Amino acid sequence: MTTRTVDTTEELAAFLRSRRERLDPDRLGLPAHRRARRTPGLRREEVAELAGVSTDYVVRLEQGRGLRPSAEVLAALARALRLAPGERDYLFDLARRRRPGGTRGGAATGPAPSLAHLVDELSPLPAALLDHRYDLLAWNPEMARLLPEFDAVPPERRNAMWLCLLHPPMRGFYADRERVLRDGVAHLRAAWAAHPEDRALAGLIAEFTAQDEDFARFWAEREVRVNGRGRKLLRHPAVGTIAVDFEVLLPLEDPELRLLVYRAADDESRAALHRLCGGDGCQEG
């Protein structure tokens, strides 16, 4: 029998409390109360009213008293707490009631050869294929050149979050390291709830929490987010500052994988990437 690595009852309780406490009653148009609020956010009775459930039910949920709410109740709580789509999925995963159409699967057998070929053929754009743990499964030469001293990283450590946190040459690689790290932690928290039996993922999170104070702090904030596109400012030791726009694409038949593609955001960055690959394209070896 598989042993679960995620205590979903306690995490569900903590997540509901954290989402309730972040809401501003004034912005929701709730009636003013005469007595002062002793804690931030909504009261439990206000959440109960908005969700159409009893206050006692919300109290028991937040106390982790073994309730298993239905999909209808979860949907009502998600609306009451103004959850973003990623947070809503996280709530359903914690309750083991993922919405119909939610995907599962994984990269246990490795990516399809066609996906690895696609990564190569995206050159000269830096590209990589990742799984839900942020393990790098495939990459093209441009991506390998872009990540400082990537070739020196042992195969078992080729993980995007490990590189960001624990690979010394990349400590200053991201100009806005805190935002990149927050986004990564928010993605891993969603993956953690979606894959409660994944011991490798649980082990990575335990390692990161123990070895990096920033990761531990951001993990405790329980933010859940999956970003599909954006911009990053990179500081490469060989060619200087590079601004890249990124896209994250989900293969239809392997939805647990992520295809990450970088594009230069301006002419200077395009020239820097060109210099990085020697002007004639990157070569393996």
C-alpha positions in Angstrom: 0.0 0.0 0.0 1.3 3.5 -0.9 2.0 5.8 2.0 0.9 9.4 1.5 3.5 12.1 2.0 1.1 15.0 2.4 -1.0 15.6 5.5 -3.9 17.0 3.6 -6.3 17.5 6.6 -3.9 19.8 8.4 -2.8 21.6 5.2 -6.4 22.1 4.1 -7.2 23.7 7.5 -4.1 25.9 7.4 -4.8 27.0 3.8 -8.4 27.9 4.5 -7.3 30.0 7.4 -4.6 31.8 5.4 -6.9 32.6 2.6 -9.6 33.9 5.0 -7.1 36.1 6.8 -5.9 37.8 3.7 -9.3 39.1 2.6 -10.3 42.8 3.2 -13.9 42.9 4.5 -14.3 46.5 3.2 -13.4 45.5 -0.3 -16.0 42.7 -0.3 -18.8 45.1 0.7 -19.7 43.4 3.9 -21.7 45.3 6.5 -19.6 47.2 9.1 -19.5 45.6 12.6 -19.5 47.7 15.7 -16.9 45.7 17.5 -13.3 46.0 16.4 -11.7 43.0 14.6 -9.1 41.3 16.6 -7.6 39.4 13.7 -7.0 40.3 10.0 -9.4 39.3 7.3 -12.9 37.8 7.4 -14.5 36.2 10.3 -15.5 32.5 10.1 -19.2 33.4 10.2 -18.7 35.8 7.2 -17.0 33.0 5.2 -19.9 30.7 6.2 -22.5 33.2 5.1 -20.8 33.8 1.7 -20.4 30.1 1.1 -23.8 29.1 2.3 -22.6 26.7 5.0 -22.8 26.8 8.8 -20.3 28.6 10.9 -19.7 25.4 12.8 -18.7 23.7 9.6 -16.1 26.3 8.7 -14.8 26.1 12.3 -14.4 22.4 12.1 -12.7 22.6 8.7 -10.2 25.2 10.0 -9.5 23.0 13.0 -8.7 20.0 10.8 -11.4 17.8 12.4 -11.5 15.1 9.7 -14.2 16.6 7.5 -14.1 15.7 3.8 -16.1 18.5 2.1 -18.0 17.7 -1.1 -17.0 19.3 -4.5 -20.0 21.6 -4.2 -18.9 22.9 -0.8 -15.3 23.3 -2.0 -16.6 25.3 -5.0 -18.6 27.5 -2.7 -15.6 28.1 -0.3 -13.4 28.9 -3.3 -15.9 31.6 -4.4 -16.3 33.0 -0.9 -12.5 33.2 -0.4 -12.0 34.7 -3.9 -9.5 32.0 -4.8 -7.5 32.3 -8.1 -7.7 29.3 -10.5 -4.5 27.8 -9.2 -5.6 28.2 -5.6 -8.9 26.5 -6.4 -7.1 23.5 -7.9 -4.9 23.4 -4.8 -8.0 23.4 -2.6 -9.6 20.5 -4.6 -6.3 18.6 -4.5 -6.0 18.9 -0.8 -9.5 17.6 -0.4 -8.8 14.8 -2.9 -11.7 16.1 -5.1 -10.0 17.5 -8.1 -12.5 19.0 -10.6 -13.5 16.9 -13.6 -11.0 17.5 -16.3 -8.1 17.8 -13.9 -5.1 15.9 -15.2 -2.7 13.5 -13.6 0.1 11.5 -15.0 3.8 12.1 -14.9 7.2 11.6 -16.4 8.1 8.4 -14.6 9.0 6.8 -17.9 10.8 9.9 -19.3 9.6 12.3 -21.9 8.5 11.1 -25.3 11.4 11.2 -27.9 9.4 13.6 -30.0 9.4 16.2 -27.2 13.1 15.9 -26.7 13.6 16.4 -30.5 11.3 19.4 -30.3 13.5 21.0 -27.6 16.5 20.6 -29.9 14.7 22.0 -32.9 13.7 25.1 -31.0 17.3 26.4 -31.4 18.4 29.1 -31.4 15.8 29.9 -28.8 16.9 28.5 -25.4 14.4 25.8 -24.4 14.0 23.0 -21.9 11.5 20.3 -20.8 10.7 20.1 -17.1 8.4 17.9 -15.0 6.2 18.9 -12.1 9.2 18.8 -9.7 11.2 21.2 -11.9 13.6 18.4 -12.9 15.2 19.2 -16.2 14.5 16.3 -18.5 15.8 17.8 -21.8 17.4 21.0 -23.0 19.1 22.4 -26.0 22.6 23.8 -26.3 21.4 27.4 -26.0 19.8 26.7 -22.6 22.8 24.8 -21.4 25.0 27.8 -22.3 22.6 30.3 -20.7 22.6 28.6 -17.3 26.0 29.3 -15.6 28.3 26.2 -15.3 25.3 23.9 -16.0 27.6 21.2 -17.5 29.3 20.9 -14.1 26.0 20.1 -12.3 25.6 16.3 -11.5 22.7 14.7 -13.4 20.8 14.1 -10.2 20.9 17.8 -9.4 19.7 19.1 -12.7 16.6 20.7 -11.2 15.6 24.3 -11.8 14.8 25.1 -8.2 18.0 23.4 -6.9 20.0 25.5 -9.4 18.3 28.7 -8.2 18.8 27.9 -4.5 22.0 25.8 -4.1 24.1 26.1 -7.3 26.7 28.9 -6.3 27.3 30.2 -9.8 23.6 31.0 -10.1 23.2 32.9 -6.8 23.2 36.3 -8.7 21.8 35.0 -12.0 18.3 36.3 -11.6 18.2 40.1 -11.1 14.8 39.7 -9.3 15.7 36.5 -7.4 13.0 36.9 -4.8 10.2 37.1 -7.4 11.6 34.1 -9.3 11.9 32.2 -6.1 8.4 33.1 -4.9 7.0 32.0 -8.3 8.9 28.7 -8.1 7.8 28.0 -4.6 4.2 28.7 -5.5 4.4 26.2 -8.4 6.0 23.5 -6.2 3.2 23.9 -3.6 0.6 23.3 -6.2 2.6 20.2 -7.4 3.0 19.0 -3.8 -0.8 18.8 -3.3 -1.4 17.3 -6.8 1.1 14.5 -6.2 0.8 13.5 -2.5 2.5 10.1 -3.1 5.6 11.6 -4.8 8.4 10.9 -2.3 11.0 12.5 -4.5 9.1 15.8 -4.6 8.6 15.6 -0.8 12.3 15.0 -0.3 13.3 18.0 -2.5 11.0 20.3 -0.5 12.4 19.0 2.8 15.9 19.6 1.5 15.1 23.1 0.2 13.3 24.1 3.5 16.3 22.9 5.6 19.0 24.5 3.5 17.5 27.9 2.3 15.9 30.4 4.7 14.1 32.2 1.8 12.5 29.0 0.5 11.4 28.1 4.0 9.8 31.5 4.5 8.0 31.6 1.2 6.8 28.0 1.6 5.2 28.9 4.9 3.2 31.7 3.2 1.2 29.0 1.2 1.0 31.0 -2.0 -0.2 28.9 -5.0 0.4 30.0 -8.5 1.5 28.6 -11.9 2.9 31.2 -14.3 2.6 30.5 -18.0 4.5 33.5 -19.3 6.5 36.5 -18.2 9.8 38.3 -18.3 13.1 37.7 -16.5 16.2 39.8 -16.2 19.3 37.5 -16.2 22.8 38.4 -15.2 25.2 36.2 -17.1 28.9 36.2 -16.1 30.1 36.0 -19.7 27.9 38.4 -21.6 26.2 40.6 -19.0 22.5 41.4 -18.6 19.9 39.6 -20.7 16.2 40.3 -20.7 14.1 37.3 -21.8 10.4 36.7 -22.2 9.4 33.2 -21.3 6.5 31.0 -22.3 5.5 27.7 -20.6 3.6 25.3 -22.8 1.9 22.1 -21.7 2.0 19.1 -24.2 -1.5 17.8 -24.7 -0.6 14.2 -24.2 1.9 14.8 -21.4 0.2 17.6 -19.3 2.4 17.1 -16.3 5.4 18.2 -18.4 6.3 21.8 -19.1 8.1 23.1 -22.2 10.0 26.3 -21.3 11.1 28.6 -24.1 13.0 31.9 -23.7 13.0 34.7 -26.3 15.2 37.8 -26.2 13.1 40.8 -25.1 15.2 43.4 -26.9 18.0 43.9 -29.4 20.7 44.1 -26.8 19.6 40.9 -25.2 19.4 39.2 -28.7 23.0 40.3 -29.3 24.1 39.0 -25.9 22.6 35.6 -26.6 24.3 35.6 -30.0 27.6 36.3 -28.4 27.0 33.5 -25.8 26.8 31.0 -28.6 29.8 32.2 -30.4 27.9 33.9 -33.1 27.4 30.7 -35.2 25.0 28.8 -32.9 25.8 26.7 -29.9 27.4 23.3 -30.4 27.2 20.3 -28.1 30.4 19.1 -26.4 
